[in-house]
Amino acid sequence: MVIRPASEAVAKTGAASMRQRRDPNTLANYNEWHTTHTTTDFVIDFGARRLKGTVHLTLENLAKDSREIVLDTSFLEVSSVRANDETAEYQLAASRVEPYGTPLTVSLPATTDLTASHVTLSIDVATTKDCTALQWLTPAQTSNKKHPYIFSQCQAIHARSLFPCQDTPDVKSTFTFNIRSPLPVLASGLPTGPKDFRPGEDGKSGTLLYTFHQSIPMPSYLFALASGDIASASIGPRSTVWTGPEELTASQWEFEEDTEAYIQAAEKIVYPYAWTTYNVLVLPPSFPYGGMENPVYTFATPTVVSGDRQNVDVIAHELSHSWSGNLVSNASWEHFWLNEGWTEYLERRIIAAVHGSDQYRDFSAIIGWKALEDSIAQFGEDHNFTKLIPDLKGKDPDDAFSSVPYEKGFVFLHHFEKLLGIDKWDKFIPHYFTTFKQKSVDSYEFKATLLDFFANDADAAKKLQKVDWDTWFYAPGFPPKPDFDTTLADQCYALADKWQALAENHKKSDFKPSAKDIESWTANQSVVLLERLQSLPNHPITPELISLMGSAYGYESSKNVELVSRFYTLGLMSRAESVYKPTAELLGKVGRMKFVRPLYRQLIMRDRKLAERTFEKNRDFYHPICRGMVEKLFEKHA
């Protein structure tokens, strides 16, 4: 029997009315009041490590009979609330509602006209030391060690720890950012200029007011800011890279060859880029993700700057979010595949277009399938979190974060491309992104739109009638594996076979590893080789072979973290003590969860004391989201 979420019934009765709450991960009554514009007036206080100021929320009155507005907050200090400039009573709940925080209930004054279309709340607020959206870095934690640094990461439900809001992707608003700081500021809007210099007091640096405006409505999780010692350089006619002054030249070189080509390829698949400029901020190494698709400014990990342009596909991914996720957003985190599955699909179409061959798309998909295997192995094939549409009621969306929505979602869309034929499917893509432009969408609306689009095409409609939607949406575990083109992977598999034969019977093997084995390879082909060896039954690769591989292929000295992290993981699985210390050192330099999670998992199993020392030493280096994830790993493997 298939159990459908209640939100499916909502979709069938017309979720666009916004009188139904589709998102189980918010405490806000957004079915009665809907935010249309957000203004944040914040001062960045590096000394106190807090943001302080006022947030102004303009809310549309949907219910016409509700005098209470409930907003999401988490670990926030609220000192006053005004409604239309009149003092309003408010109450923060006495206790937290885990894992969602503390609801803020605002009672509108008796003089508030409930027949009016909008109300504006002005809320004086300050973040606290427990804020989960911000990471504060001391000068010593930055590359040139001269100035402090701050950056935010609000996905999935962390914007509520910055300011009271309707923290759900089912609500979109325009934004105005007014951020005062002694250091340059970037935010997820178009800059409208720094101004209003104020000299510092008591020897402190002076501050400027940095202002930005976002005229395209976006969800709260795309609110972003960063402030620090950053400089910029052009990487294309409509693109700029920002990073620390010492890293600027390398970052510019890494991105300038491909960024505009990626944008143009995406525009041909969907439609013209809507956000005016596309820019990249390369953050300090503690950033927990490969990239975050904040509008106008993608926040990127420094691990993509590997000096070989081998990892810039991250930019193709984050750019694709400019359509899937940012313009068209999942209505709740239960439908996260609509963000990430579409983005993986578009990313791989971009890669194929830029490289001129579908072999590159399928090679990327093969790597993605391995990531899907790893995620399903981590949860278990019957786990709720391996469904395309998981049940997240009462759950923290961060706990469900994995490759499942990315890769299972990609396979679902890839299935439609093959089922309908690419010519027909390519006509649906811009239709979908036009239909839901600047809106939020769930899986049932996707289904209805697809069926409606092809309703008058008898052949396509017949094929779509045979799609087992319930199995795709609700069955845990693996989807059907596509028949990928393995041309680029076959070389990797052949070399892996040689290593396996050498490991299982070195006396009979005439294989002598050397640098020539991989001299014409891309870094991703080495990734596939290493992942193939990781998946061998009984882990036959010995510590001696790990040392041989590391020296022969240069893996042990590689600066490409995608590659070296896989090498260390294989070494840990093989109990090669030669990689234990280098693994611990890497975990003190990289905070990207893609690498931190598997390395800690293996290190805990091989040398728990070293893992514990490594974590305690680097606890403050990790972003709060990453730190919490590692703590859960220690609990799981206690």
VEXDREN-2710 file (C-alpha; in Angstrom, 1 decimal):
% VEXDREN-2710
k/r/px/py/pz
1/MET/0.0/0.0/0.0
2/VAL/1.3/3.5/-0.9
3/ILE/0.8/6.2/1.8
4/ARG/0.5/9.6/0.1
5/PRO/1.4/12.8/2.0
6/ALA/-1.5/15.1/2.9
7/SER/0.1/17.7/0.6
8/GLU/-0.9/15.7/-2.5
9/ALA/-4.5/16.4/-1.6
10/VAL/-3.7/20.0/-1.3
11/ALA/-2.2/20.1/-4.8
12/LYS/-5.4/18.5/-6.2
13/THR/-7.6/21.0/-4.6
14/GLY/-5.6/24.1/-5.8
15/ALA/-2.6/24.9/-3.7
16/ALA/-2.1/28.2/-5.5
17/SER/-4.8/29.7/-3.3
18/MET/-2.2/29.6/-0.4
19/ARG/-5.0/28.8/2.0
20/GLN/-3.4/25.4/2.6
21/ARG/0.0/24.9/4.2
22/ARG/2.1/22.6/2.1
23/ASP/5.3/22.8/4.2
24/PRO/5.5/20.7/7.4
25/ASN/8.8/22.3/8.4
26/THR/7.6/25.8/9.3
27/LEU/5.6/27.1/12.3
28/ALA/4.4/30.2/10.4
29/ASN/0.7/30.7/9.5
30/TYR/1.6/31.5/6.0
31/ASN/-1.8/30.3/4.8
32/GLU/-3.3/33.5/6.5
33/TRP/-0.5/36.0/6.0
34/HIS/2.0/35.9/3.1
35/THR/5.2/37.9/3.0
36/THR/5.6/40.0/-0.1
37/HIS/8.6/42.2/0.7
38/THR/11.4/41.9/3.3
39/THR/13.8/44.7/4.3
40/THR/16.7/43.9/6.6
41/ASP/18.5/46.8/8.3
42/PHE/21.5/45.1/10.0
43/VAL/24.7/46.2/11.6
44/ILE/27.5/43.5/11.5
45/ASP/29.3/43.6/14.8
46/PHE/32.4/41.5/14.5
47/GLY/33.5/42.1/18.1
48/ALA/30.2/40.8/19.6
49/ARG/29.7/38.3/16.7
50/ARG/26.2/39.3/16.1
51/LEU/23.8/40.9/13.6
52/LYS/21.6/43.6/15.1
53/GLY/19.0/45.8/13.6
54/THR/15.4/45.8/12.3
55/VAL/13.6/43.6/9.8
56/HIS/10.6/45.0/8.1
57/LEU/8.1/42.4/6.7
58/THR/5.2/43.5/4.4
59/LEU/2.6/40.8/4.5
60/GLU/-0.4/40.2/2.3
61/ASN/-3.6/39.6/4.2
62/LEU/-5.1/36.4/2.9
63/ALA/-7.5/35.4/5.6
64/LYS/-9.1/38.8/6.3
65/ASP/-10.1/37.7/9.7
66/SER/-6.8/36.8/11.5
67/ARG/-5.3/39.2/14.1
68/GLU/-2.3/36.9/14.7
69/ILE/0.8/36.6/12.6
70/VAL/3.0/33.6/13.5
71/LEU/6.6/33.8/12.3
72/ASP/9.5/31.3/12.5
73/THR/12.4/32.2/14.8
74/SER/15.3/30.2/16.2
75/PHE/17.8/31.4/18.9
76/LEU/16.9/35.0/18.3
77/GLU/16.5/38.0/20.6
78/VAL/13.4/40.1/19.8
79/SER/13.1/43.4/21.6
80/SER/10.1/45.1/20.0
81/VAL/7.5/44.7/17.3
82/ARG/5.5/47.4/15.5
83/ALA/2.6/46.9/13.1
84/ASN/2.1/49.8/10.7
85/ASP/4.3/51.8/13.0
86/GLU/2.1/51.1/16.0
87/THR/3.4/49.1/19.0
88/ALA/2.2/45.5/18.8
89/GLU/2.1/42.8/21.5
90/TYR/4.2/39.7/20.7
91/GLN/5.1/36.5/22.4
92/LEU/7.9/34.1/21.9
93/ALA/6.9/30.6/22.9
94/ALA/8.1/29.5/26.3
95/SER/9.9/26.5/24.9
96/ARG/11.4/25.5/21.5
97/VAL/9.5/23.3/19.1
98/GLU/12.3/21.0/18.0
99/PRO/13.7/21.0/15.4
100/TYR/11.9/24.1/14.2
101/GLY/12.7/26.7/16.8
102/THR/10.5/29.2/18.7
103/PRO/7.4/30.6/17.1
104/LEU/6.9/34.4/17.4
105/THR/3.2/35.3/17.6
106/VAL/2.4/38.9/16.9
107/SER/-1.0/40.2/18.0
108/LEU/-2.1/43.0/15.7
109/PRO/-3.4/46.2/17.5
110/ALA/-7.1/46.6/17.7
111/THR/-6.8/49.6/15.4
112/THR/-5.4/47.5/12.5
113/ASP/-7.8/47.4/9.6
114/LEU/-8.3/43.7/8.7
115/THR/-9.9/44.6/5.4
116/ALA/-6.6/46.2/4.3
117/SER/-4.6/44.2/1.8
118/HIS/-1.3/44.4/3.6
119/VAL/0.3/44.9/7.0
120/THR/3.9/45.9/7.7
121/LEU/5.7/44.5/10.7
122/SER/8.9/46.1/12.0
123/ILE/10.8/43.8/14.4
124/ASP/13.9/44.8/16.3
125/VAL/16.1/41.8/16.5
126/ALA/19.6/40.5/17.3
127/THR/21.3/37.1/16.5
128/THR/22.8/35.1/19.3
129/LYS/25.8/32.8/19.8
130/ASP/23.6/29.9/18.9
131/CYS/22.7/31.2/15.5
132/THR/22.9/28.3/13.0
133/ALA/23.0/30.4/9.8
134/LEU/26.2/32.4/10.5
135/GLN/29.8/31.5/10.7
136/TRP/32.2/34.0/12.2
137/LEU/35.9/33.7/11.4
138/THR/38.7/35.3/13.3
139/PRO/41.5/36.9/11.2
140/ALA/43.6/33.9/12.0
141/GLN/41.0/31.7/10.2
142/THR/41.3/33.6/7.0
143/SER/44.1/33.2/4.4
144/ASN/45.9/36.5/4.9
145/LYS/45.1/36.6/8.6
146/LYS/44.3/40.4/8.5
147/HIS/40.5/40.8/9.0
148/PRO/37.6/38.9/10.4
149/TYR/35.0/37.3/8.1
150/ILE/31.3/36.4/8.2
151/PHE/29.1/34.4/5.9
152/SER/25.6/33.0/6.0
153/GLN/24.1/29.6/4.9
154/CYS/20.3/29.6/5.3
155/GLN/19.3/26.5/3.5
156/ALA/17.2/24.6/4.6
157/ILE/15.6/26.2/7.7
158/HIS/18.3/28.5/9.1
159/ALA/17.0/31.9/8.0
160/ARG/14.8/31.9/11.0
161/SER/18.0/32.2/13.2
162/LEU/18.8/35.5/11.4
163/PHE/15.5/37.2/11.5
164/PRO/11.8/36.4/12.1
165/CYS/10.3/35.2/8.9
166/GLN/8.0/32.7/7.1
167/ASP/10.9/30.3/6.7
168/THR/9.4/28.1/4.0
169/PRO/10.2/27.9/0.3
170/ASP/6.5/28.1/-0.3
171/VAL/6.7/31.8/0.4
172/LYS/8.6/34.2/-1.8
173/SER/9.2/37.9/-1.3
174/THR/11.3/40.6/-2.8
175/PHE/14.2/41.9/-0.7
176/THR/16.0/45.0/0.3
177/PHE/19.3/44.6/2.1
178/ASN/20.8/47.5/4.1
179/ILE/23.9/46.1/5.8
180/ARG/26.4/48.2/7.7
181/SER/29.9/46.8/8.1
182/PRO/33.6/47.9/8.4
183/LEU/34.4/45.5/5.6
184/PRO/33.0/44.9/2.1
185/VAL/29.6/43.2/1.9
186/LEU/27.9/41.0/-0.7
187/ALA/24.2/40.0/-0.5
188/SER/21.8/38.1/-2.7
189/GLY/20.6/41.1/-4.6
190/LEU/21.9/43.6/-7.1
191/PRO/24.1/46.2/-5.5
192/THR/22.7/49.7/-5.2
193/GLY/25.9/51.2/-3.8
194/PRO/27.9/51.6/-0.5
195/LYS/27.2/54.9/1.2
196/ASP/26.9/56.8/4.4
197/PHE/30.4/56.4/5.9
198/ARG/30.5/56.6/9.7
199/PRO/33.8/56.9/11.5
200/GLY/34.5/54.4/14.2
201/GLU/34.6/55.1/17.9
202/ASP/37.2/54.0/20.5
203/GLY/39.7/53.1/17.8
204/LYS/37.3/50.9/15.8
205/SER/37.2/51.0/12.0
206/GLY/34.6/53.2/10.3
207/THR/31.7/51.6/8.6
208/LEU/29.8/51.9/5.3
209/LEU/26.2/51.1/4.5
210/TYR/26.1/48.4/1.8
211/THR/22.7/48.3/0.0
212/PHE/21.3/45.7/-2.4
213/HIS/17.8/45.0/-3.9
214/GLN/16.3/41.8/-5.2
215/SER/13.3/42.6/-7.4
216/ILE/12.6/38.9/-8.2
217/PRO/10.7/37.2/-5.3
218/MET/12.8/34.5/-3.6
219/PRO/12.4/32.2/-0.5
220/SER/14.0/33.0/2.8
221/TYR/16.6/30.3/2.4
222/LEU/18.1/32.3/-0.4
223/PHE/18.8/35.3/1.9
224/ALA/22.6/35.5/1.9
225/LEU/25.3/37.9/3.1
226/ALA/29.1/37.8/3.5
227/SER/31.5/40.4/4.7
228/GLY/35.3/40.3/4.8
229/ASP/38.5/41.3/3.1
230/ILE/37.3/40.5/-0.5
231/ALA/38.4/41.6/-3.9
232/SER/36.9/41.1/-7.4
233/ALA/37.9/40.3/-11.0
234/SER/35.9/39.8/-14.2
235/ILE/35.3/36.2/-15.4
236/GLY/33.0/37.1/-18.3
237/PRO/30.8/39.9/-19.8
238/ARG/28.2/39.5/-17.1
239/SER/30.1/37.7/-14.4
240/THR/32.6/38.6/-11.6
241/VAL/34.5/36.5/-9.1
242/TRP/35.0/37.7/-5.5
243/THR/37.4/36.2/-3.0
244/GLY/40.3/37.0/-0.8
245/PRO/43.0/39.2/-2.4
246/GLU/45.6/36.5/-2.3
247/GLU/43.3/34.0/-4.0
248/LEU/41.9/36.3/-6.7
249/THR/44.3/35.5/-9.6
250/ALA/43.9/31.8/-9.2
251/SER/40.1/32.0/-8.9
252/GLN/39.8/34.2/-11.9
253/TRP/41.8/31.8/-14.0
254/GLU/39.7/28.8/-12.8
255/PHE/36.4/30.3/-13.9
256/GLU/37.0/32.8/-16.7
257/GLU/37.2/30.1/-19.5
258/ASP/33.8/28.4/-18.8
259/THR/31.4/30.7/-17.0
260/GLU/29.9/32.6/-20.0
261/ALA/29.8/29.4/-22.1
262/TYR/27.8/27.7/-19.3
263/ILE/25.3/30.6/-19.1
264/GLN/24.7/30.6/-22.9
265/ALA/24.3/26.8/-22.9
266/ALA/21.7/27.0/-20.1
267/GLU/19.8/29.8/-21.9
268/LYS/19.5/27.6/-25.0
269/ILE/18.0/24.8/-22.9
270/VAL/15.6/26.9/-20.8
271/TYR/15.3/30.6/-21.6
272/PRO/17.3/33.8/-20.9
273/TYR/19.0/34.3/-17.6
274/ALA/16.8/36.4/-15.4
275/TRP/19.0/37.7/-12.6
276/THR/21.1/40.3/-14.6
277/THR/24.5/39.3/-13.5
278/TYR/26.0/35.9/-12.4
279/ASN/28.8/36.1/-9.9
280/VAL/30.8/33.8/-7.8
281/LEU/32.1/34.4/-4.2
282/VAL/34.8/31.9/-3.3
283/LEU/34.4/31.5/0.5
284/PRO/36.9/30.4/3.1
285/PRO/37.5/26.7/3.4
286/SER/35.0/26.1/6.2
287/PHE/32.0/26.6/3.8
288/PRO/30.0/23.4/4.2
289/TYR/28.8/22.9/0.6
290/GLY/30.3/22.8/-2.9
291/GLY/28.2/25.8/-3.7
292/MET/25.1/27.6/-2.6
293/GLU/22.9/29.0/-5.3
294/ASN/22.2/32.4/-3.8
295/PRO/20.8/34.7/-6.5
296/VAL/23.3/37.0/-8.2
297/TYR/26.2/35.6/-6.0
298/THR/26.8/31.9/-6.0
299/PHE/28.7/31.1/-2.8
300/ALA/31.4/28.5/-3.7
301/THR/33.8/26.3/-1.8
302/PRO/37.5/27.0/-2.4
303/THR/37.9/23.3/-3.2
304/VAL/36.7/24.0/-6.8
305/VAL/39.8/26.2/-7.3
306/SER/42.1/23.2/-7.9
307/GLY/44.4/24.9/-10.5
308/ASP/43.3/22.5/-13.3
309/ARG/39.8/23.6/-14.1
310/GLN/38.7/20.1/-13.3
311/ASN/36.0/21.0/-10.8
312/VAL/34.2/23.9/-12.4
313/ASP/31.2/21.7/-13.0
314/VAL/30.1/23.0/-9.6
315/ILE/29.5/26.3/-11.3
316/ALA/27.4/24.7/-14.0
317/HIS/25.3/23.2/-11.2
318/GLU/24.9/26.4/-9.2
319/LEU/24.2/28.4/-12.3
320/SER/21.4/25.9/-13.2
321/HIS/19.8/26.7/-9.9
322/SER/19.1/30.2/-11.4
323/TRP/16.2/28.5/-13.1
324/SER/15.5/25.4/-10.9
325/GLY/15.3/26.4/-7.3
326/ASN/15.6/30.1/-7.6
327/LEU/13.0/31.0/-10.2
328/VAL/11.0/27.8/-9.7
329/SER/11.3/26.6/-6.1
330/ASN/10.2/23.4/-4.4
331/ALA/7.2/24.1/-2.3
332/SER/8.6/22.2/0.7
333/TRP/11.7/20.2/1.4
334/GLU/9.7/17.0/0.9
335/HIS/9.8/18.0/-2.8
336/PHE/13.5/18.9/-2.8
337/TRP/14.1/16.8/-5.9
338/LEU/12.3/19.5/-7.9
339/ASN/15.2/21.8/-7.0
340/GLU/18.1/19.4/-7.2
341/GLY/17.0/16.7/-9.7
342/TRP/16.2/19.4/-12.2
343/THR/19.5/21.1/-11.4
344/GLU/21.5/17.9/-11.9
345/TYR/19.7/17.4/-15.2
346/LEU/20.4/20.9/-16.5
347/GLU/24.0/20.8/-15.3
348/ARG/24.6/17.6/-17.3
349/ARG/22.9/19.0/-20.3
350/ILE/25.2/22.1/-20.0
351/ILE/28.3/19.8/-19.7
352/ALA/27.2/17.9/-22.8
353/ALA/26.6/21.1/-24.8
354/VAL/29.9/22.7/-23.8
355/HIS/32.0/19.5/-24.4
356/GLY/30.0/18.6/-27.5
357/SER/29.2/15.0/-26.5
358/ASP/26.7/13.2/-24.3
359/GLN/29.5/10.9/-23.2
360/TYR/30.5/13.6/-20.7
361/ARG/26.9/13.9/-19.4
362/ASP/26.7/10.1/-18.9
363/PHE/30.2/10.1/-17.3
364/SER/29.0/12.7/-14.7
365/ALA/25.8/10.6/-14.2
366/ILE/27.9/7.5/-13.5
367/ILE/29.7/9.4/-10.8
368/GLY/26.3/10.5/-9.5
369/TRP/25.0/7.0/-9.4
370/LYS/27.9/6.0/-7.1
371/ALA/27.0/8.9/-4.8
372/LEU/23.4/7.6/-4.8
373/GLU/24.6/4.1/-3.9
374/ASP/26.6/5.6/-1.0
375/SER/23.6/7.5/0.3
376/ILE/21.2/4.6/0.1
377/ALA/23.8/2.4/1.8
378/GLN/24.1/5.0/4.6
379/PHE/20.4/5.1/5.2
380/GLY/19.3/1.6/4.2
381/GLU/17.3/0.8/1.1
382/ASP/13.9/0.9/3.0
383/HIS/14.6/4.2/4.7
384/ASN/12.1/7.1/4.4
385/PHE/14.9/9.4/3.3
386/THR/15.6/7.3/0.2
387/LYS/12.2/8.2/-1.3
388/LEU/11.9/10.8/-4.0
389/ILE/9.2/12.4/-1.8
390/PRO/10.1/11.6/1.9
391/ASP/7.8/12.3/4.8
392/LEU/9.5/15.2/6.7
393/LYS/6.8/15.9/9.3
394/GLY/8.6/16.5/12.6
395/LYS/11.9/16.0/10.9
396/ASP/14.9/18.3/10.3
397/PRO/15.4/18.7/6.6
398/ASP/19.2/18.7/7.2
399/ASP/19.0/15.1/8.5
400/ALA/17.5/14.0/5.1
401/PHE/20.2/15.8/3.1
402/SER/22.0/13.4/0.7
403/SER/22.5/12.6/-2.9
404/VAL/19.0/11.0/-3.1
405/PRO/17.0/14.0/-4.3
406/TYR/19.9/15.0/-6.6
407/GLU/20.5/11.7/-8.3
408/LYS/17.1/10.0/-8.0
409/GLY/15.5/13.2/-9.3
410/PHE/18.0/13.3/-12.2
411/VAL/17.2/9.7/-13.1
412/PHE/13.4/10.5/-13.0
413/LEU/13.8/13.4/-15.5
414/HIS/16.3/11.4/-17.6
415/HIS/13.6/8.7/-17.8
416/PHE/11.1/11.2/-19.3
417/GLU/13.7/12.4/-21.8
418/LYS/14.2/8.8/-23.0
419/LEU/10.5/7.9/-22.8
420/LEU/9.3/10.9/-24.9
421/GLY/12.3/11.6/-27.0
422/ILE/14.6/14.6/-26.5
423/ASP/12.9/16.7/-29.1
424/LYS/9.5/16.5/-27.4
425/TRP/11.0/16.7/-23.9
426/ASP/13.0/19.8/-24.8
427/LYS/9.7/21.6/-25.6
428/PHE/8.4/20.9/-22.2
429/ILE/11.4/22.2/-20.3
430/PRO/10.8/26.0/-21.0
431/HIS/7.1/25.4/-20.6
432/TYR/7.6/24.1/-17.1
433/PHE/10.0/26.9/-16.1
434/THR/7.6/29.5/-17.5
435/THR/4.5/28.0/-15.9
436/PHE/6.0/28.2/-12.4
437/LYS/8.4/31.2/-12.9
438/GLN/8.6/33.1/-9.6
439/LYS/6.4/30.5/-7.9
440/SER/6.8/27.4/-5.7
441/VAL/5.8/24.0/-7.0
442/ASP/5.3/20.5/-5.6
443/SER/5.6/17.1/-7.3
444/TYR/1.9/16.8/-8.0
445/GLU/1.8/20.1/-9.9
446/PHE/4.8/18.9/-11.9
447/LYS/2.9/15.7/-12.8
448/ALA/-0.3/17.6/-13.7
449/THR/1.6/20.1/-15.9
450/LEU/3.5/17.3/-17.7
451/LEU/0.4/15.4/-18.4
452/ASP/-1.5/18.5/-19.5
453/PHE/1.3/19.6/-21.9
454/PHE/1.2/16.3/-23.8
455/ALA/-2.5/15.7/-23.5
456/ASN/-3.1/16.4/-27.3
457/ASP/-0.1/14.3/-28.3
458/ALA/-1.6/10.8/-28.5
459/ASP/1.8/9.0/-28.6
460/ALA/3.3/10.9/-25.7
461/ALA/0.1/10.7/-23.7
462/LYS/-0.1/6.9/-24.1
463/LYS/3.5/6.6/-22.9
464/LEU/2.9/8.8/-19.9
465/GLN/-0.2/6.7/-18.9
466/LYS/2.2/3.8/-18.3
467/VAL/4.4/5.7/-15.9
468/ASP/4.1/4.2/-12.4
469/TRP/4.0/7.5/-10.5
470/ASP/3.4/6.0/-7.1
471/THR/6.5/3.9/-7.3
472/TRP/8.7/6.8/-8.6
473/PHE/7.4/9.1/-5.9
474/TYR/7.1/6.9/-2.8
475/ALA/9.1/3.7/-3.2
476/PRO/12.3/3.8/-1.1
477/GLY/15.6/2.6/-2.5
478/PHE/17.0/2.6/-6.0
479/PRO/15.2/3.8/-9.2
480/PRO/15.7/1.8/-12.4
481/LYS/19.3/2.3/-13.4
482/PRO/19.6/4.0/-16.9
483/ASP/21.8/2.5/-19.6
484/PHE/24.5/5.1/-19.4
485/ASP/27.2/5.4/-22.1
486/THR/30.3/4.0/-20.3
487/THR/32.9/5.0/-22.9
488/LEU/34.8/7.4/-20.6
489/ALA/34.3/5.1/-17.6
490/ASP/35.5/1.9/-19.3
491/GLN/39.2/2.9/-19.1
492/CYS/38.7/3.4/-15.4
493/TYR/37.0/0.0/-14.9
494/ALA/39.7/-1.7/-16.9
495/LEU/42.4/-0.2/-14.7
496/ALA/40.5/-1.0/-11.6
497/ASP/40.3/-4.7/-12.7
498/LYS/44.1/-4.7/-12.9
499/TRP/44.4/-3.4/-9.4
500/GLN/41.9/-5.9/-8.2
501/ALA/43.9/-8.8/-9.8
502/LEU/47.1/-7.4/-8.3
503/ALA/45.5/-7.3/-4.9
504/GLU/44.0/-10.8/-5.1
505/ASN/46.9/-12.6/-6.5
506/HIS/50.0/-10.4/-7.0
507/LYS/52.2/-13.4/-7.9
508/LYS/50.2/-14.1/-11.1
509/SER/49.7/-10.5/-12.1
510/ASP/52.2/-8.8/-14.4
511/PHE/50.6/-5.4/-13.8
512/LYS/53.3/-2.8/-12.9
513/PRO/51.5/0.5/-11.9
514/SER/53.1/3.7/-13.3
515/ALA/52.1/7.3/-14.0
516/LYS/51.5/6.4/-17.7
517/ASP/48.4/4.5/-16.6
518/ILE/46.5/7.8/-16.1
519/GLU/48.6/10.4/-18.0
520/SER/45.8/11.2/-20.4
521/TRP/43.0/11.1/-17.8
522/THR/40.8/13.8/-16.3
523/ALA/40.7/14.1/-12.5
524/ASN/37.2/12.7/-12.6
525/GLN/38.4/9.5/-14.3
526/SER/40.7/9.0/-11.3
527/VAL/37.6/9.6/-9.1
528/VAL/35.8/6.8/-10.9
529/LEU/38.8/4.5/-10.6
530/LEU/39.0/5.1/-6.8
531/GLU/35.2/4.7/-6.3
532/ARG/35.3/1.5/-8.2
533/LEU/38.0/0.2/-5.9
534/GLN/36.0/1.3/-2.9
535/SER/33.1/-0.8/-4.0
536/LEU/35.1/-4.1/-4.3
537/PRO/33.8/-6.8/-2.0
538/ASN/36.0/-7.5/1.0
539/HIS/38.2/-4.5/0.3
540/PRO/41.1/-6.4/-1.1
541/ILE/43.4/-3.4/-1.7
542/THR/46.2/-3.6/0.9
543/PRO/48.0/-0.8/2.8
544/GLU/51.1/-1.6/0.6
545/LEU/49.1/-1.1/-2.6
546/ILE/47.6/2.2/-1.2
547/SER/51.2/3.5/-0.8
548/LEU/52.1/2.3/-4.3
549/MET/49.1/3.9/-5.9
550/GLY/49.6/7.2/-4.0
551/SER/53.2/7.5/-5.2
552/ALA/52.8/6.1/-8.8
553/TYR/49.7/8.2/-9.6
554/GLY/50.6/11.3/-7.5
555/TYR/47.4/11.0/-5.5
556/GLU/49.1/11.5/-2.2
557/SER/50.3/14.9/-3.2
558/SER/47.4/16.0/-5.3
559/LYS/45.8/19.4/-4.6
560/ASN/42.5/18.3/-6.1
561/VAL/40.3/17.6/-3.0
562/GLU/37.7/15.7/-5.1
563/LEU/40.5/13.2/-5.9
564/VAL/42.5/13.1/-2.8
565/SER/39.5/12.7/-0.5
566/ARG/38.5/9.5/-2.4
567/PHE/42.1/8.3/-2.2
568/TYR/42.1/8.8/1.6
569/THR/38.7/7.1/1.9
570/LEU/40.0/4.1/0.0
571/GLY/43.1/4.1/2.2
572/LEU/41.0/4.2/5.4
573/MET/38.8/1.4/4.1
574/SER/42.1/-0.6/3.5
575/ARG/43.4/0.2/7.0
576/ALA/46.4/1.9/5.5
577/GLU/47.8/3.8/8.5
578/SER/49.9/6.0/6.1
579/VAL/46.7/8.0/5.3
580/TYR/45.4/8.4/8.8
581/LYS/47.4/11.5/9.7
582/PRO/47.0/13.1/6.2
583/THR/43.3/12.5/6.5
584/ALA/43.2/14.3/9.9
585/GLU/45.2/17.2/8.4
586/LEU/42.8/17.5/5.4
587/LEU/39.9/17.6/7.9
588/GLY/41.5/20.6/9.4
589/LYS/41.6/22.4/6.1
590/VAL/38.3/21.6/4.4
591/GLY/34.8/22.1/5.9
592/ARG/32.9/20.9/2.8
593/MET/30.5/18.2/4.1
594/LYS/30.8/16.2/0.9
595/PHE/34.3/15.3/2.0
596/VAL/34.0/15.7/5.8
597/ARG/31.2/13.2/6.2
598/PRO/32.8/10.1/4.5
599/LEU/36.3/10.9/5.9
600/TYR/35.1/11.2/9.5
601/ARG/32.9/8.1/9.1
602/GLN/35.9/6.0/8.0
603/LEU/38.3/7.6/10.5
604/ILE/36.0/7.0/13.4
605/MET/35.9/3.3/12.5
606/ARG/39.7/3.0/12.1
607/ASP/41.1/5.3/14.7
608/ARG/38.4/6.8/16.9
609/LYS/40.8/8.6/19.2
610/LEU/42.4/10.4/16.3
611/ALA/39.0/11.3/14.9
612/GLU/38.0/12.7/18.3
613/ARG/41.2/14.8/18.6
614/THR/40.8/16.0/15.1
615/PHE/37.2/17.1/15.7
616/GLU/37.9/18.9/19.0
617/LYS/40.9/20.7/17.4
618/ASN/38.8/21.9/14.5
619/ARG/35.4/22.2/16.1
620/ASP/35.3/26.0/15.7
621/PHE/36.6/25.8/12.1
622/TYR/33.5/24.0/10.9
623/HIS/30.2/25.7/10.1
624/PRO/27.4/25.0/12.6
625/ILE/25.6/22.8/10.1
626/CYS/28.7/20.7/9.4
627/ARG/29.7/20.6/13.1
628/GLY/26.2/19.2/14.0
629/MET/26.5/16.6/11.2
630/VAL/29.9/15.3/12.5
631/GLU/28.5/15.2/16.1
632/LYS/25.7/12.9/14.9
633/LEU/28.3/10.7/13.2
634/PHE/30.1/10.2/16.5
635/GLU/26.7/9.4/18.2
636/LYS/25.8/6.9/15.4
637/HIS/29.2/5.1/15.7
638/ALA/29.4/5.2/19.5
END
